[in-house]
Amino acid sequence: MNGVPISYYLALSGILFGLGVVAFVFKRNIITILMSIELMLNAVNLAFVAFSRALGQFDGLIFVLFVIVVAAAEAVVGLAIVLQVARNRRSLNIEDVDQMKS
Amino acid sequence: MLDHIWILPLLPLAGAALNGLLGRRWPREMVNFCGVGSVTLAFAAALEVAREFFLLAPGQIPLVKSFWPWIAAGQFHVDFSFFIDQLTLVMLLVVTGVGLLIHIYSTGYMAHEGGYYRFFSYMNLFMFFMLTLVTAGSLAQLLVGWEGVGLCSYLLISFFFTKKSAADAGKKAFITTRIGDLGFMIGILLIFWTFHSLNFTEIFAGVASFPVETPGHLGVMTWICLLLFAGAVGKSAQLPLYVWLPDAMEGPTPVSALIHAATMVTAGVYMVARMNFLYVHAPVALLTVAVIGAVTAFYAATIALVQTDIKKVLAYSTISQLGYMFLGCGVGAFSAGIFHLMTHAFFKGLLFMAAGSVIHAMGGEQDMRNMGGLARKIPWTYGTMLAATLAITGMPFFSGFFSKDAILEAAASGPNPNRVLWALGLGGALLTSFYMFRLLFLTFHGERRYDDHSVHVHESPASMVIPLVILAILSVGGGWFALPKLEGGANYFFRFLSPVFHASDELAASGRGVEPMAVGTTLAAGIAHALWQPAVGVALLGFLIAWWFYIARSNAPRRLAESLHGAYTLLLNKYYVDKIYGSLVIRPLLWISTNVLWHGVDESVIDGAVNGSAKTVQSTGKQLVEMESGNVRSYATWVVIGATAFTSLLLWRLGR
């Protein structure tokens, strides 16, 4: 079981999170952005699980369960918003959603 | 009553509150009832205080009644306390007695004026503060009364506040006295610094351990006395701060009678007399008091010679007479100063009220050049005014004869005799006699100089005449307390006050000694001696000159004015003092206030700082608002940058 060191998992997690961030910032499609959020959440989940395993504690696993629940809820709300945006603007381009200012 | 003396000043306060808060909707009778009734009660209470006071054993005087703590802050402890001795009693009776008469007079004089309830409310408030002033048991409480009467003086001078000259006169009075009050405040602080207390009993007990400060060794006592006297100079309108009092004549005449003749302006004299324990330890300060008093007495009298406004003559006369009181105190004859204070309250209050009656009769005319020959038309006013004139000029056996003579005798042969000051006082007495008879002749004698058809001259109502008559009786008889003096003994009044001033008496006894004031041993010889005093001579001389100028040779004044044109113009313009103050003090002050404080400090520094910080925030905000583009991805970028920065900081801190 000690075959793979924790640093590998963490490195993978970091790479996945970085990809998520880059995709979130640079992609224009709202669906892609939602997916990049999921990617970041799961990168964090991976790190939690790795730490939980390495330290022999369950706290990380509990966190992961919560994150999954929150991610599911977020996906529901996010997709609903995307649906409304798509209906109202006939577009899934994030650039068209620029009313969020005073 | 003595056990609950705190009620005494509160009576007029209650009257002021009732009239001030509710009087607007009340009929005149109700306002009269509250306004005059409260003062009547105060007068009755003062009489009761006097009755109980005479039952006290000598050891119980001064009676100090402390009621409840007022200020307690560390070392500083002041109670609401009342200090009752002979001096307090004299002041109480004068203030409530003359005050009551003037209140009654006001119901007639002010009958046709607007703001009737307001007038009585202010007058009652004034009575409250004046009674606080004279009964105070500590300097802190005295200061409350002191500033309070100043406030009421301001309110009443500018009573006709829609008239610009009245509003200006009120401000002038308030600001000018404030200059003196600054000195007074510093003096009080210096007293606390020296004695660690503001209570009279503790100050008077503590002062004994201080030496008498001779001119070579001036110390804190001299400073205290000079600073306190600065307050008195402002409040009692002495040189150089007298300029407000003539202008204060803008107020209604009862106000001039009550505040600017009988009571408030004498507060300075009262304060100096109350502090006599301190003053006898500072001969230099005492000499200053005497010099200022004597010079003012003469100086103001010269201005009064040429004034044509009947109230202005009386105003300068008041300044002059206050100078006599300070002269009396300054030469160590505090009793004489207070005696003159009392008789002056009678005859000057009467003079103002009679002048008010004349003005009332003439329908508002105040210029004596437009009067003349009124004696037959308003006989009561004439008779009372004549009595007051005889009293103020010091004609034999009228009250001024005794009180002014006492001061002049003290100046000549009292504890601190001074021939120069005596001569000034005597010269002032000559001028007093002249200008008072000039006033009397111009107003009541000679031919008519007004239009009989447009002015309907009429005698004043009974509510005005009766107080005049009562005060006339007091003006005539008020000096008779001093009658035994003529037999070579001390007079009742001085003997009554002597416990208050025993320190100064002892000092005088240890030093130069008091010469007997009159050498006659029988009443007849005493009278003969008193009649040979120079003061009587100059009074008669003044009368004769005035008679010559204004009755016998009525064109003489004009010719004299033409031949002495320079002096006449100088006097007519009141020595240009107002102009000098205007260009030396007021204009530089205005210039500095406008150009330095307003345009300089206020506009550029204070406004600059306030507006500058506001502008900085505004422009920074404008820059920052650009970040809020509405573009979700730019928000996300900021979140990433923030998170990265925060994480980097955390890692960097942990790594060290």
Interface residues (C-beta under 8 A of the other chain):
Chain A: V21 F24 V25 F26 I94 E95 V97 D98 Q99 M100 K101 S102
Chain B: E628 S629 G630 N631 V632 R633 Y635 A636 T637 V640
